[in-house]
Amino acid sequence: MPAPDTLARYRAKRDFARTPEPQGAPGAAQDRLRFIVHRHDARRLHYDLRLEWGGVLKSWAVTRGPSLDPADKRLAVEVEDHPLDYGAFEGTIPKPDYGGGTVQIFDRGAWAPLDPDGVEADLAKGELKFVLAGERLKGGFVLVRMKPRGGKAETRNNWLLIKERDSMATPGAGDAVLRSATSVASGRTLAEIAAGKPADRPAPRPAARRKAPPKPAAPMPDFVEPQLCRLVETPPRGEGWLHEIKIDGYRLQLRIAGGRVTLRTRNGLDWTRRFPAIATAAAGLPDALVDGEAAALDAAGQPDFPTLQAVLAGEARAPLVFYAFDLLHDGLRDLRGLPLEARKLALLALLPKPGPVLRYLEHFPAPGEAVLASACQLAMEGIVSKRRDALYASGRGEAWVKAKCRGRDEVLVGGFSRGARGDGLGALLVGARRAGRLVYLGRVGTGFGAVRAAGLLRRLEGLDRRTSPFIGAQPAKTSDVVWVKPVLVAEVAHGGFTEDGLLRHASYQGLREDKPAAEVTPPPEPAPAPEDPPAAPRRTRPRAKGPPGMSHPDRVLWPATATTPAVTKADLAAYYHRYADRLLAQIAGRPISLLRAPDGIGGGLFFQRHAMRGQSPLIGAVPVEGQARPYMRVDDAAGLAALAQVSAVELHPWGALADAPGVPDRLVFDLDPAEGLGFDRVLEGALELRRRLSALGLAPFARVTGGKGLHVVVKLAAPRRGPAPNWPDAKGFARLVCALMERDAPDRYTTTLARKARTGRIFLDYLRNDRLSTAIAAWSPRARPGAPVARPIPWSAVKPGLDPAGWRLPALLEGRLPADPWAGFEASGACLRDAMAKLARQG
């Protein structure tokens, strides 16, 4: 079957015998994605944003033009795809033809999606985040698709274009960029284009790729002394910092000039031949000077310094990767005078989409402590924190700092001992220079392996000397020691220092050939973490403003705890906005009940089941048979904002849709432990319940409740024939499943509601599977200290150590949106009638 013509709509709208617009054809993918913004004086003046993707220009008509103020949300109407050569089009479309009017190239450059592998999914989902590196538009942006209001079908595909909060943003002056009247391609105004004035400068051919500028405005240096980090005890706090994972490898500076690649160490040594794969991968890049780290990936795909050492020594094979984290020169400009955030945006636009060798090192604006904790859990070395507005400054300063998970330092080898049998390598005796004197830091007796030990002994040959090179305190035992000249630099991992100043539990990681012996000094005591300037707000994230019209946005709903900041009403609205898709997947189209906290969770709480007179029209009403008043429903993000306005801190949906309230489409099993019972018992019960439900042909999913319990949830599908099971059927099935578990382990489980029967047991609550019953929604906050969230989890997480209240609203507002372990929930539905038949045979 032939591939669909992605430009069919574009051609159908135009008469190419009249219009000068290019007819075009889908193009081949390029390493660098282009963007163009056309200023279009048609029926009314607007701007057309075009992003290269899939061989065409995806296009949106931005009615008021792009803004650099994050507070501005500009309507962007999605229009037909345009051909790639439209990016060079400038001219006048005759009227009354489609789009009749004058077209000017307002801006152009490179763009990069934040998730290059998920662009199609992001477009389908309706939220695309990206960065622009143009002449006028720079930094991060997001396109968010608007949801139809009132359930009505939209004739237009409307999006919002919003500037991200970064160093390129200009709050309060977002429209200033639109004052530039001339074309970035031809230097002409709209009037001059309409009048047919010749271009001041020719527009380049759209498919051309710059290899090497013939006359760069600023010569690119051969090498720049790198900026270095200062060790700190804890990561810095405040909004002014970006945090990167510390890569376990060799610092390298990558220089590309006319296709020729050079890789230099931090001391300027040319190591291009040692990393041929990186040099080959970089040869196709435009001219640039890039700061980064070369690493080898272990079997788990993680950077590992010992593996890198083995690869460079020819003792092992493993993938080599260059992690780029800074751009010092782009072939035309020296970028060291720009803020870090601007340099990183330019770097992201320069690099091709992620490949097996060249990778962009992501940064995280989340609190440094959280990033460090995640790095340590992944067994990484630590993190590097950088001031987002700092210029690039060679040497060691205050703008770049590092915090480590476990001690990692360079030491000098001053001697070694033989193995237990008198041959081989037993341990290294190491030290470092202090005030010109080599001080002893202890023995390193692990981390070698037979092959690495033999290689070390070869490197130590010819370095022996008669006396100890250490000044002052000496090793306790020296009879088995061979002293050597202290010229080899080794990297060791350790667990800190003893009271005598010796390394604790030191393990050899490899030799550092990129660092001279003269620079190796004893690790300093970690300095206190730097803070933002006093004028900067001491919050770990930007203060939410709340949606327009929200009353009392600064009202605190969850007071601060020892580990969690205060959460305001505006923060709740920001959370509902960010997780709208996740929450709506759980509650949209269903009757819901709310737990409201008008004065915060420390004040009066009340549970609201029914719609109220005078409530927001964004909150719908659902008539329920047998109920005097209708229930509530919310179907879109605007409805969630209305719930935040009334301080709805918990959302409890029905297990049926509002259009079919008598037909359950979900089952919820609540495992509620008795007071004092460990949560590991709950996890065992959840796994047992999962086994039983799976054996009945159902697909159970797990959810921590944000409290002490755990939910097991099952999606139900309508039967192919006959009526669907009703609520009594669902409740009876759930009760029988729980009763069988109680029968088989009466000392562990109970189905009795009375609390005295629960002592030492888990209450298997099947009562949520009733017509008027509800259960907390996945992703809903809980009205408990610290603002925990009821979060869906994969079954792989159901193991000892799981904290049922470990996910909290403030943390979920930071960083990237977490993966959704329930992504396949809706497609997992199974027929309850079939499961009931299997259960009847078992019983």
N, C-alpha and C positions, 0 to 999 in steps of 0.2 A: 504494500500500500504506500503511495507516495507521501512524503512528509507534508504536513500542512503548510500553506503559504502564509507566513506570519505577516506579510505586507499586503495581503489582499484587501483589507479594510482601507489601508492607506491609499492604494491605487484606485479603489472604487470611488473615493471621495474627490478625485482630482482629474482634470482634463489636461493631460500633458502636452496637448497641442497649444494650450493657452498659458499655462503656468510655467515659470522658470524653475520650479522645484525639481529636484532629481527624482527620476523614477526608481532607481536603486534596486538593490537585491540584497538578501541577507549576506553578511560578511563572515569571514573567518575570525575565530577568537584571537585576541591579542594578549600579550603578557600584562600590559597596563590598560586598564579600563578607562575610557574617556567619558567625560560629562560635558554637556553644553547647556547653557541657559540662553535662550533666545528672548529678546525683548520684541514683543509682537503687537504692533499698532493696528489691530483689526477693528471689529465693531466697537470694541473698547480695549484700551491698553491692558495687556497682561504679560506674563512671563512664562515661557515654556521650559520646564526642567526635563532634560533628556539624559538618561543613564545607559551606557552601553552594556548590553547583556544578551547573551544568546544570539549574537550576530546581528542584532538590531538595536535601535535606541528606544528603550522604554520611556514613555513620555507622559508628563502631567502638565496641565495648564494651571499655573499658580496665579490666581486672580489678582492679588495685590502685590505679588512679587515676593521673593524670599526675604526673610528677615534674619538679622544676626542677634536678635533679642529672644532668649529662651521663653520669655513670657508670651510672645506672639505665636498664635496658632493659625497658620495661613492655609486657607482652602486650596487644595490641589486636586483638580478633576482629572482622573486618568483618561487619556485619549489613546488613539490607535498608535501602534508601534511605527516608528519612522526608520528609513534606511540609514546605514552608517554615514553615507556621504552627505546626508542632510546636515551633519555637524559642521560642514563648511559653507552651508547655504546662507547667503545674505542677499536680500533683494526685495522686490515688490510683487505680491501675488495680486493678479487683476481682480477687481470687484465686478460682479457680485459672486465670484467663485468662492468655494469653501476656504475660509481663512483669509479672505481678501484683505490686503493691507501690507504694511512694510515690516520686514523681519530684519532684526539686527542681532549680531552675536554679542550678547551682553557679558558673558563670561565663559571660560572653558578651562579644561585642565584634566587631571586624573581623579578618579574616585575609587574607593575601596570599601566593600562591605565588611562589617565587623565579623560576620560569619560567612566566609566565602563559600563554604560547602552547603550552606543552608539558605541561599538566596531564594530559590524557587519555593521552598517551604515557608520562608518569611513573607514572600509576596502573597502566597495563598492564605497564610494566616492573617495577613493585614498589618504587619509591623516590620519594617525594614530599617535597620540602623546602618549608617555608613558615614564615611568621612570624605570631604571634598578638599582637593588641593588645587584651587584655581587662582586666578589673578585677583579676584575680588571676593569670592566666597571660599572660606577656609574653615576647617574644623568639622566637628561631628554634627550630624543631622539625623532625624528620624521621620519616616513616613508612616502614618498610622491611618488605616482605613476606618472611616466612620460607619457606624451601624445604622441601618434604616430606622427611622423613628416610627413608633406605633405599629411596627410589623409590616408597613407598606413597602412595596417594591420600589426601589429607586430607579429613575431613568438614567441617572449618571452614577459613575463609580467614584464617590467622593473620598478623598483622603485629607489628612492634615499634615503640613510640612512644618516641623518644629526644630529649632536650633538647640543643640545640646549645650549644657552648661560646661564650658571649657574656656581655655585662655583666648580663644578666638571670638568668643561671644562679646557683644556690646550691649549690655542691659540698658534700656532706656533710649537707645539710639539705633534700634534695629534697622530703620529705614534709611539711615545715612548712606549705606552702600548703594542704594538705588539712585543717588544723586549724580553718579557718574554717567554722563550723557553719551559718551562715545563708545564705539565698538572696540573690543579688545583685539579684533582681527584686522579691521581696516582703518580704525581711527575716525570713522564717520559717525555723525549723528543720524537719527531717524530721518530728519528732514533732508539731509544730504544724500542718504541712500535713496529716498523717494525721488529726489531730483536727478538722480543718476550721476552724481559726482564720482569721479574715479577714486579708488581706494588709496589712502596714504601709504599703505603697505599691503602686499598681497597676503591672502590667507594661505596657510600651508595646506598641502594635500592631507586629507584626514588619515590616511593609512600610513603615513610616514612616521618612522620612529627615530628619534634623535639618538645617534650613536656617540658622537663626540662633538661638542660645540667648537667651531673653528676658532672663535675668539671669546673665551669666557670672560665675563665681567670681573670675576675675582679668580685669580689663578688658584688651582687646587694644589695644596701642599703635598709633598711626598709622604709625609708622616706628621702626626700631631701627638704630642705627649698626652697620654690618656688622663682622663679625670678618674680619681681614685676615691675609695670609700673609707670612712672612719667607722671603727667598731663602736657600737652602742649596746647597752644592756637590754633595752626594750625598744621596739619600733616607735618612731615619732607619732604623735597624735595631731589631729587637725585636718582641715580640708585642703591644706596647701601641699599635700604629699601624695605621690603615686608610689605604689609598691610593686616590685617585680620579684619573681622567684629567682634566687641566686643559682645560676647554672654551674654545675660541677665540671669545669673544663679549663681551657686555655683562653685568656683574653687575646683577641686578635683584632687588627684594624684592616678592613677590606678596602682596597683602592682599585677602582675600575677606571681606566682611561683609554678610550678608543678600542675597547674590547680586550685590552691587556689588563690582567689581574695580578695584584700583589697582595700578599698576606703578611703582615708584620706583627711581631709580638709586642708586648707592652714596653719593651726596651728598644724597639725598632729593628729587631733581627728579622731577616727575610725568611719566612717559613713557607713560602708558596709551594715548594716541592714536597713538603711534608703533608700537605692537605690538597692533593690534586683534585679530588671530587668536588671540594668547595670551590676551587678556582674554576673548574669547568662549568659548574652551575652558575657562577657569577658572571661569566664572560658575556652573557647576553644582556646584562643590565646596562642601563644608561650610565654615563660617567658619574661617579659618586665616591665619597669617602665615608665608610660606614664603620661604626664601633659595634663590637659584638663579642660573642664567646663561641669557641669551637668545642664540641662535646662529642663523645661516643655514647651510643645508646646501648644499654644492657638488654638482656632477654625480655625484660618487662617494658622496654621502650622508654626507660628513664635515663637521663644523663648520669654517667658514672665515671669518675676520674680514674680508678684503677683499670677499667676497661679501655679508656683512652690511652693510658700508658702502654697497655699490652698491644693495642693496635699500632701505635707509633713505633713500638719495638719489633713489630713483625711477628709477635707471638700469638695474635688472635685477629679475628676479623669481626667487625661490627660496623653498623651504619655510622657515618660521621655527619654531623649536623652543625650548621652555623646559625646561631640565634642572634639576629640583629636587633639592637635596642636603641641605637642613636644614629642620627644622620648629621655629619659634620659639614659636608659640602655636597651639593647636588649637581656638580659639574658646571654650574653657572654662578652660584652664590655661596659664600661662606656663611653657614647657618649657625655658627657658634654664638652669635650675638642674639639669637632668637630664644624664647623660652623653651624649656624642655618639651612641653606639651605640643608646641608648634613643630618642633623638630621631629617628634614621634609621628605626628600626623603626616608630615612630608615623607617620612620613611615608609609608612604604611602604604601611601600612594605610589611610592617608587618601586616597591617590591612586587614581583608577580604573585599570583595566588599561591598559597602554601604548597610547597613541594617536599620531596623527601630530603632535600639538603638545605635549602634556604628557608628560614622561618622567622617570622616577626615575633619578638618576645612581648607578649601581652603584659599590660600593667593593670592593677586593680586599685580603684579609688576607695575600696572598703577599708575599715579600720585596720591599721597595721597589725594589731594583736591578732585579729581574726585571720589575716593573710599568713602570718607567721605560724599560727596554730595549724592551718591547713597544710602549709609547707612541711611542717614537722610530721604530720600524720602521713604524708606521702614519702617520708624518709628523705626529704630534700635537705640541702645544707643550711638553708635559711632564706632570708629575703634581703633585697636592697631597696631602700626607700630614698626617693629623690624629690626635691622640691619641684613642683610642677611649673613654677615660673622662673627657675634658675637658668642662667646662661651656662654654656659649656666652659669650664675653667680647668685647665690642665693641673695635675697634682692633686693633693689631698686637702679637702676643705670641709665645710659644714653642710654643703648642699646635697651630698650623697653620703648615706650612712648604711651600715649593714648590721643585721641582727642574726645570730646563729641559733640553730636548733641544738647542735652539739659542737664542742670545740673543734675547729679545724685551723691549723696553723702550719707555717713553714718553719723548719728547723734545719740546723747544720749537723751533718754526720761527723762526729769527732772520733769515732772508734766503733768496733764491733766485737762480738764474742762468737766463738764457735758453737756448733751444735752439741747436743749431749754426748755424742760419740766422738767428739773432737774434730769433726769435719762439718762442712756445710756452714750455714749461717744460723746463729742462735738468736742474737738481738743486736740492734743498733744502739749506740750510745750517742745521744743528741744534745744539742745546746743551741744557744743564740747569743748574739753580741749585745752587750750592755755597756755603754760608755767605752767602747773599743775593746772590751774584755769578753772572751767567750765564757759564758756561764753554763754550767751543767743543768740539763732539764730532765734527765732520766733515761731509762731504757725503753725501746720499742721492740717488742718480741713477737707481735702477731701481724697478720696481714700480708705475709710474703707468698707462701706457696712455693713449691720446689722450683718451678721455672723462674719465678721472679727473684727468688733468693740467689739462684745461680747467676742471673743477670746482674744483680747488685754486687756480688763478689767480683765479677769481672770488672765492673766500674771502679771497685775499690783497689784493684791491683795497681801497684806502683805508687799508691798514695800513703803507704805506711811511714810512720815516724817512731822514734824511740820513746818519747815522753808524751804525757797527756797534754792535749791542747787547751784543756779547760783551766781557767783561773779560779782559785777559791775552792769551794766545796767540790769534792771528788766522789766518784761512785764508791759505794760501800765495798765492792769486790772488784779487784782489778787484775787478779792473777790470770784470768782467762781472756783478757782484753787485748785486741790488736789496735793500737792507736793509729789514726790516719789524719792527714791534712784536712782541715774543715773547709772543703771547697764544694762538696755535693749538697744540694738543697733538696730536702725531702718534705713532703706534705704528710702530716699525721692527723688522724682524728683522735680526740680524747674526751674524757669526761671531766675536764677542769684540772685544778691543781691541788696538791696536798698542802698542808701547812708549811712544809719545807720547800715549797715552790717547785715540786717535781710533777711531771705529767701524770695524770691518773688514767689508767686503762687505755694507754695509747696504742693505736693501730696504724701501721704503715699504709699509705695510700698511693704513693708513687714519687718519682723524682720530678722536681720543677726545673726544667731546663730553661724556662723563660724568665727566671728571676736570679739575679746575681747574688752571690753569697754575702756581699757587703750590705745588702738591704735587709738581711734577716735579723730581726731584733726580737727579744722576748715579747709576747703578746701583751699589750697594755691592759690595764684594768678597764673594762668597758665603761665608756662615759655615759652620763645620763642622756636619755633620748632628747634631741632638740625639740623645742616647741614652736608653734607658729608665733609670729609677733603678737604681743599682748592685745593689739587691736582686733586680731582675728577672733571670730567666735570659737569657743572651745566646744564644738560639737563634732561628732564623728561623721556627720552627714549634713547636707544642706537642710535647713529648716523648711518644712513643707508649708506652702502658703494656703492650701485649701482651694477648692474650686470656686469660681466666681459666685458670689452671693451667700457663701457659707457663713453662718453666724458663729461667733466665738471660736474661730479656728485654733486659737492657742490654748483652749481649755484642755487640761491634762486629764485624760481618761485612764491611763495606767501610770501611776507614780513611778519614779525611778527606784530601782533596787540596787543592790551592791554590784550587780553585773550587767544591768540593763538600763539604758537611759529612759527618761520619761517619754511617754507616747501621747501625743496630742490628738485632738479631733481632726486636724489637718493631716497628721500622719496616717490616721485611719483611712481618710479619703484617698491619700496617695497610695496606700496599700491596696485598697479596693480597685483603684485605677490600674495599678501595675499588674495585679493578678485577676483582672476582670475576666479574661478568657477562661482561666482555670476555675474561678468561682461560678461563672455562668454555666459551665459544663455540668456543675453539680446542682444548681438551684433554678436555672432558667426554666420557665414554663411549669413550675411546680408550686403548689401551696407552700408557704414558708411561715415559720414562727421566728420571732426575734427575741433576743435578750438585750435589753437596752440599759444604758448607764448614763443618764443625762448629766449627773454630777461626778462621773468617774466611777471606777469599780469599787472605790471605798465608800461611795454614797449609796443611795437607794437604787436597787436593781429591780426590774420587773420584766416578766415574760409576756410578750404580746403575740397573741394568736390571730386576732381579727383585725381587718382594716378599720381605720378610725375616720370619723368625719373630719374633713379639713386636711387630710394627709396629702402629700405631694402627688400630683397627677402622674408622676413618673413611677409610682408604686401602684401596680394594678390590683384588681379585686377578683376573687374567685368564689362564686357561689358554691356552697357545699351542702349537699342534701342533709337535712336534719339539723343544720346550724342556723341560728337566727341571723347571724351576721356573716358576711363573706370573709374568707381568708385573704391573705396578701400574696402577691407574686411580683417578681422582678425579672425582666427579660433582657436588659441591656446595661451597659456601663453607666448610663445616666441614672438608671434606677439604683445601682450600687452607690452612686454619689448621694442620692437621696437618703439611702440608709445610713450613710456616714453622717449626714446632716442631723439625723435623729439619734445619733450615738448608738447605733445598733452594733454591739460589740461581739455578738454571736449570731450565726445564721443556721437555722435548723429546718431543712427541707423535708417534705413528705417523700415516701418511697414510691410515689405514683405521679404521673403528669396531671396537670390541672384539667386537661381535656378528657382524661379517662381516670378519674379519681378512684374508681372501684377496682382498677386492675393494677396490682403491684408490679413494678418493673425493677425493683431492687429488694434484696434481703440484707438486713444488718444484724450481725451477731455481736453483742457487746460483752467482752470479757472483763468483768469488774472484780478485782482482787479484794479480799477481806483486809481490814486494817492490819498493817504489819507484815503482810505477805509480800515477798520479794517479787519484783517485776519479771525476773527470769522465769518464774512459774507461769506467769501470764504468756510469755513467749512460747513456752512449751505447749500450753493449751492452744494457742493460735496455730501452731504447726500441726497439732493433732486434728484440730478442726479443719484445717486446710486439707489434710490427707483424706478425711472423711468426705468432705464436699467434692473434692476432685474425683474420688471414686464413684460419686453419683453423677458425674458428667458435668459438673459446674466448674466455673473458673473463679475462685475466690481472690480478692485483693485485700491488702492490709492497710490499715490507717491508724497511726497513733492519735490519741484524742487530745493531746495537750494537757492531760491530767495524769491519772495513774492507770488508766485502762487502755485497751486496744480494740479496735473494730475489725471485723472480717466482713467484707461487703461483696455481694454477688449481683451481677447484672443478669436480669431475666429477659428472655426474648419471647415474643408472642408465638404460640404454637401454629404450625402450618394448617392444621385443621381443628375445627371445634372451638368452643369458647375457651378463653384464657382463664387460668385459676384466679380465684378472687382472694380477698383478704383473709377470710377464715382458712382457706387452703394454705396460704403462705404462712400464717401463724401456726397452723397445725404442723406443717412440715418443719419449721424452725424449732418448734417445741420438741418434736420427736428426735431430731438430730441431737439436740442438747440433752434430752433424757437418756439417749443411748450412751453419750459420753459420761453422764452421771452414773448410769448403771455399771459401766465398765470400770470406773474409778471414783467410787463414792467418797473416798477420802480427799479427793482433789477438786471435785466439781459439785455444784449444787444448782438446781433450778428453782429453789425455794426463795421467795422474795423476802421473807422475814430475816432481819439482820442476824438474829441469834443462830440461825442455821448456816450462816456463811463463815463462821469462825474457822480459820485455817484453810478456807476453800476459795475457789473462784466462782463467782455467780455468773452463770451463763444466761445472759439476759436476751431472751427471744421476744420479749414483749414489745420491742420496737417495731415488730412486723405486724402492726395493727393499723386499722384505717386512719385513725386520728393521731397516730404516734409519729414522732419525728426523731431524727438523729443529727448530730452536729455535721455540718458540711465539711468535706475536705477543703483545706486552705482557709477555713474560717478561724479568726482569732478566738481566744477564750478569755473570759472575764476573770482572770487569775493573775496574781503578781508576776511581773516580768513579761506579760503579753505573749504567752505561748500560743502556738498555732496547731490546730488539728491538721496533720500533714499526711498525705499518702506516702507510703514507703514501698520499696521493692521487697520481695520475700528474702532476698539476700541480706537485708538489713535486720531481719528478725533473728537476732542472736544475742547472747549475753553481752551486756554493756550498753544496750540500746536505752536511751533516755526518752521516755514518752513525752516529756515536755522540753525536749532539747532544741526545738526550732521555735524561734521567737520573732515577732513582728519586726522589730528594728533591724535585725540581721537580714531578714528577707527583703528589706527595702534596699539593701546594699548590693553592689556587684552585679554579676550577670543573673538573669532569671534561671533558677535551678531547673534541672531536667524534671519532666513529669513522669513518674513511674507508673501512672495510670493512663498513659497515652492510648493504650489498647483496650480500655475499660468498655467503652460503648460497643465495640465490635466483638466483645467476648460473650455476649448474651447466650444463654442456653435455656431450653424449655423446662419450666418447673414441673410440668406434668410428667415428663420422662423421669426426672429425678425423683418425684414422688413414687412412681412405680418401682424404681430400683430400691428405694428406701423401704417400701412395703415388703418387698421380697426379703430384704435383710432382717427386718423386724420380726 
